[in-house]
Amino acid sequence: MGPIKIDEVEGEVIGTTDYFFVKIGEAVPLKDNDSHFDLETLPSQPLALSERFRLIFVAHSSGFFVARTKDLIDSAKEFEDKGSGSSLQQLSLVNVSLGRVRILALSNDNSTLAASVSGEIRFYSVDSFLNKEVKQSFSCSLKDSNFVKDMRWITTSENSYVVLSNTGELYYGEAGFPLKNVMDSVEAVDWGVKGTFVAVARKNVLSILSAKFEERVSISLPFGSWNGDSEANCSIKVDSVKCVRPDSIIIGCFQLTEDGKEENYLIQIIRSRVGEITDGCSELVVQSFYDIYQGLIDDIVPYGSGPYLLLTYLEQW
């Protein structure tokens, strides 16, 4: 059976007062000296936050710092009140030096932190950081010279995960075991909210897979009107898939020009009118929000530094 076609409705952007963000203090420098990231190798997920252990994990140019969240907030307030304060390097419980970290990802139970450097992923015990120790549990690597584009822990208490390479290879991993290649030509991936399915985007199609990566249903993503309005000869690339609620999946996409430039940004929300998105996936509707990120240009955001659709720090709210 071919992909299910669903009707597209253009979404209306409406302001809300449900969320109010206030900056706490002033910016806190990462290091005491002026150490910048290489613009060619910017991290895509440089920050992870543990509510359970009240820790923050922050990538820097040659590894990552681990600090207490409260200490960082206090330093930010000190910079605001006195004009000076402690850097993250000074506040850190540990400084893990392992090279240019691209992704920091915390397991759902907060017990394990994954850090990817090029094509290697190293896993650390979060408990050890509290004792100012660095305890690496295990590591795994991608084949060839590929690097990790994205990583998603399963949304249950199990410590399994999926890894997406920059060449579109999708891998499944479990603690202490080598990665298992399960699919290719994948653009984006995420676990379902309850961990019972995997959502995978490839070639303008969103597939709902079982937890064993068996395809249950596929949905054709409606990009025709957006691509048709483009002046350049563009293709559509799915940047991110986010399963935010049992009845909703968010897709983030950009237009890729012939010379490899990433332009514009589209957000599509696929929702089931009958409740949870399941194997049947009946009565689906998609709302599209065009050109969300006006600043997606190379002198502000270098090409290839996505995924850009970041919702991690709002999930618990």
C-alpha positions as CSV (number, residue, x, y, z in Angstrom):
1,M,0.0,0.0,0.0
2,G,1.3,3.4,-1.0
3,P,1.7,6.5,1.3
4,I,-1.5,8.0,2.7
5,K,-2.2,11.5,1.3
6,I,-3.6,14.1,3.7
7,D,-5.0,17.5,3.1
8,E,-3.0,20.6,4.0
9,V,-4.4,23.6,5.8
10,E,-2.3,26.7,6.2
11,G,-1.9,27.5,9.9
12,E,-2.6,30.9,11.4
13,V,0.2,32.3,13.6
14,I,-1.5,33.6,16.8
15,G,0.2,35.3,19.7
16,T,-0.1,33.8,23.1
17,T,0.5,34.9,26.7
18,D,0.7,31.3,28.0
19,Y,4.5,31.5,28.1
20,F,6.6,34.3,29.5
21,F,10.4,34.1,29.3
22,V,12.7,36.3,31.5
23,K,16.4,36.3,31.2
24,I,18.1,35.4,34.5
25,G,21.1,37.7,35.0
26,E,23.7,38.2,32.2
27,A,25.5,35.8,29.9
28,V,28.1,33.6,31.5
29,P,31.3,32.9,29.5
30,L,32.2,29.3,28.9
31,K,36.0,29.7,29.5
32,D,38.3,32.1,31.2
33,N,40.1,32.7,28.0
34,D,38.5,33.6,24.6
35,S,37.9,30.2,23.1
36,H,35.5,30.2,20.1
37,F,33.8,27.3,18.3
38,D,35.0,26.5,14.8
39,L,32.2,27.8,12.5
40,E,32.7,24.7,10.3
41,T,32.0,22.3,13.1
42,L,29.4,23.9,15.3
43,P,27.6,21.5,17.7
44,S,24.0,20.9,16.9
45,Q,22.9,19.9,20.4
46,P,25.4,21.7,22.7
47,L,23.3,21.7,25.9
48,A,21.6,19.1,28.1
49,L,19.8,19.7,31.4
50,S,19.1,17.2,34.2
51,E,16.1,18.2,36.3
52,R,16.6,15.1,38.4
53,F,20.2,15.8,39.4
54,R,20.0,19.6,38.9
55,L,23.0,19.6,36.5
56,I,23.7,21.3,33.2
57,F,26.0,19.9,30.5
58,V,27.5,22.3,28.1
59,A,29.8,21.6,25.1
60,H,32.9,23.8,24.5
61,S,35.5,23.8,21.8
62,S,37.3,20.7,23.1
63,G,34.8,18.7,25.2
64,F,32.1,19.6,27.7
65,F,31.6,21.0,31.2
66,V,29.3,19.6,33.9
67,A,28.1,22.2,36.5
68,R,25.3,22.6,39.0
69,T,22.4,24.6,37.5
70,K,22.1,26.7,40.6
71,D,25.7,27.7,40.5
72,L,25.3,28.9,36.9
73,I,22.2,30.9,37.7
74,D,24.0,32.5,40.7
75,S,26.9,33.5,38.5
76,A,24.6,35.0,35.9
77,K,23.0,37.2,38.6
78,E,26.4,38.2,39.9
79,F,27.4,39.3,36.4
80,E,24.3,41.4,36.3
81,D,24.7,43.0,39.8
82,K,28.5,43.4,39.9
83,G,29.7,43.2,36.3
84,S,31.8,40.1,37.0
85,G,31.4,36.5,38.0
86,S,32.6,33.0,37.5
87,S,32.9,31.4,34.1
88,L,31.4,27.9,33.4
89,Q,34.9,26.5,33.5
90,Q,35.4,27.8,37.1
91,L,32.0,26.5,38.2
92,S,32.3,23.0,36.6
93,L,32.4,19.9,38.6
94,V,34.3,18.2,35.8
95,N,35.7,19.2,32.5
96,V,35.6,16.3,30.1
97,S,38.2,16.7,27.3
98,L,37.4,14.5,24.3
99,G,37.5,16.7,21.2
100,R,34.8,18.7,19.3
101,V,31.5,17.5,20.7
102,R,28.6,17.8,18.3
103,I,25.7,16.3,20.4
104,L,25.0,16.0,24.1
105,A,22.0,13.8,24.8
106,L,20.7,12.7,28.2
107,S,18.8,9.5,28.7
108,N,15.1,9.6,29.7
109,D,15.9,8.5,33.2
110,N,18.8,11.0,33.5
111,S,21.3,8.2,34.4
112,T,23.4,8.3,31.2
113,L,24.9,11.2,29.1
114,A,25.9,10.5,25.5
115,A,28.5,12.7,23.8
116,S,29.2,12.4,20.1
117,V,32.5,13.3,18.6
118,S,32.7,12.8,14.9
119,G,31.4,9.3,14.3
120,E,32.0,8.1,17.9
121,I,29.5,8.2,20.8
122,R,30.7,7.9,24.4
123,F,28.4,7.2,27.3
124,Y,29.0,8.5,30.8
125,S,27.4,7.8,34.2
126,V,25.8,11.0,35.5
127,D,26.2,9.8,39.1
128,S,30.0,9.9,38.7
129,F,29.9,13.6,37.8
130,L,28.3,14.4,41.1
131,N,31.4,12.9,42.7
132,K,33.6,15.0,40.4
133,E,34.6,11.9,38.6
134,V,34.4,10.9,34.9
135,K,33.2,7.3,34.4
136,Q,32.7,6.2,30.8
137,S,30.3,3.3,30.7
138,F,30.8,2.3,27.0
139,S,31.2,3.6,23.5
140,C,30.2,2.9,20.0
141,S,31.1,4.1,16.5
142,L,29.6,4.6,13.1
143,K,31.0,2.9,10.1
144,D,33.4,4.6,7.6
145,S,34.1,8.3,8.2
146,N,30.5,9.4,8.9
147,F,29.5,11.7,11.8
148,V,26.5,11.6,14.0
149,K,23.8,14.0,12.8
150,D,21.2,13.3,15.4
151,M,20.6,10.9,18.4
152,R,17.3,10.1,20.2
153,W,17.0,8.2,23.4
154,I,13.8,6.1,23.7
155,T,11.1,7.8,25.7
156,T,10.8,5.0,28.3
157,S,12.9,3.9,31.2
158,E,14.9,1.6,28.9
159,N,18.3,2.9,27.8
160,S,18.0,2.2,24.1
161,Y,18.4,4.9,21.4
162,V,18.5,5.6,17.7
163,V,21.4,7.3,15.9
164,L,21.2,9.1,12.5
165,S,24.4,9.6,10.5
166,N,25.1,12.6,8.2
167,T,24.7,10.2,5.2
168,G,21.1,9.1,6.3
169,E,22.0,5.8,7.9
170,L,19.7,5.0,10.8
171,Y,21.1,2.8,13.6
172,Y,19.5,1.3,16.7
173,G,21.6,0.9,19.9
174,E,21.4,-0.6,23.3
175,A,23.7,-0.1,26.3
176,G,26.9,-2.1,25.9
177,F,26.1,-3.4,22.4
178,P,27.3,-2.4,18.9
179,L,25.1,-0.3,16.8
180,K,22.7,-2.1,14.4
181,N,22.0,-0.6,11.0
182,V,18.2,-0.6,10.4
183,M,17.5,1.8,7.5
184,D,19.1,4.1,5.0
185,S,18.1,7.4,3.2
186,V,16.6,8.8,6.4
187,E,16.4,12.6,6.9
188,A,15.0,12.8,10.4
189,V,13.8,10.5,13.2
190,D,12.1,10.5,16.6
191,W,10.6,8.1,19.1
192,G,6.8,8.3,19.8
193,V,5.9,9.8,23.2
194,K,5.3,6.4,24.8
195,G,8.2,4.7,23.0
196,T,5.9,2.3,21.2
197,F,6.7,3.5,17.7
198,V,9.4,5.4,15.7
199,A,8.6,8.2,13.3
200,V,11.0,8.4,10.3
201,A,11.1,11.0,7.5
202,R,12.6,10.0,4.1
203,K,11.9,11.3,0.6
204,N,8.9,13.5,1.5
205,V,7.2,10.6,3.3
206,L,6.7,10.2,7.1
207,S,6.7,6.5,8.1
208,I,5.4,5.2,11.4
209,L,7.4,2.1,12.4
210,S,6.9,-0.3,15.2
211,A,9.6,-0.4,18.0
212,K,11.1,-3.2,16.0
213,F,11.3,-0.9,12.9
214,E,8.5,-2.6,11.0
215,E,6.6,-0.2,8.8
216,R,2.9,0.3,10.0
217,V,1.8,3.2,7.9
218,S,3.4,5.9,5.6
219,I,2.1,9.5,5.1
220,S,2.9,11.6,2.1
221,L,4.0,15.1,3.2
222,P,2.3,17.8,1.2
223,F,5.0,20.2,0.0
224,G,3.7,21.0,-3.4
225,S,2.4,24.5,-2.8
226,W,5.5,25.6,-0.9
227,N,7.9,24.2,-3.4
228,G,5.9,25.6,-6.3
229,D,6.1,29.2,-4.9
230,S,9.9,29.1,-4.7
231,E,11.8,31.2,-7.3
232,A,14.8,28.9,-7.3
233,N,15.0,25.2,-8.3
234,C,14.7,23.8,-4.7
235,S,14.2,20.4,-3.2
236,I,12.6,20.0,0.3
237,K,14.6,18.4,3.1
238,V,13.1,17.3,6.3
239,D,15.2,18.7,9.1
240,S,13.5,17.5,12.2
241,V,10.7,15.2,13.4
242,K,9.3,15.7,16.9
243,C,6.6,13.5,18.5
244,V,5.4,16.1,21.0
245,R,2.0,14.5,22.0
246,P,0.3,11.2,21.5
247,D,-1.9,12.8,18.8
248,S,0.6,15.2,17.2
249,I,3.9,15.0,15.3
250,I,5.8,18.2,14.2
251,I,7.8,18.2,11.0
252,G,10.5,20.9,10.4
253,C,11.7,21.4,6.8
254,F,13.9,23.7,4.8
255,Q,14.4,24.3,1.0
256,L,17.7,23.1,-0.4
257,T,18.9,25.0,-3.5
258,E,20.9,23.6,-6.3
259,D,24.1,25.0,-4.8
260,G,23.5,23.4,-1.4
261,K,22.1,26.5,0.4
262,E,19.4,26.0,3.1
263,E,16.6,28.6,2.7
264,N,13.3,29.3,4.4
265,Y,11.7,27.1,7.0
266,L,8.4,25.3,7.1
267,I,6.7,23.7,10.2
268,Q,4.0,21.1,9.6
269,I,1.9,19.8,12.4
270,I,0.3,16.4,11.7
271,R,-2.6,15.7,14.1
272,S,-5.1,12.9,14.5
273,R,-8.7,14.0,15.0
274,V,-9.5,10.8,16.8
275,G,-6.9,10.9,19.5
276,E,-3.6,9.0,19.5
277,I,-1.6,8.4,16.3
278,T,-1.7,4.6,15.9
279,D,-1.2,2.0,13.3
280,G,-4.5,3.0,11.6
281,C,-3.6,6.7,11.6
282,S,-7.1,7.6,10.4
283,E,-8.6,11.1,10.1
284,L,-5.2,13.0,9.9
285,V,-4.9,16.7,9.2
286,V,-1.8,18.7,8.6
287,Q,-1.3,22.4,9.4
288,S,1.5,24.3,7.7
289,F,3.3,27.4,9.0
290,Y,5.6,29.0,6.4
291,D,8.9,30.8,6.7
292,I,9.1,30.5,10.5
293,Y,12.8,31.2,10.8
294,Q,13.5,34.5,9.0
295,G,17.2,34.4,10.2
296,L,18.1,31.1,8.5
297,I,20.8,32.6,6.3
298,D,24.5,31.6,6.2
299,D,26.0,34.7,7.8
300,I,23.8,34.0,10.9
301,V,23.4,30.2,10.9
302,P,26.1,28.3,8.9
303,Y,24.7,25.7,6.4
304,G,24.5,22.1,7.7
305,S,24.4,23.0,11.4
306,G,20.9,21.6,12.0
307,P,18.6,20.1,13.2
308,Y,17.0,23.5,13.8
309,L,13.7,22.6,15.4
310,L,14.6,22.5,19.1
311,L,11.9,21.8,21.6
312,T,13.9,19.8,24.2
313,Y,13.8,22.3,27.0
314,L,10.0,22.9,26.8
315,E,8.9,19.3,26.8
316,Q,8.3,18.9,30.5
317,W,6.0,22.0,30.5
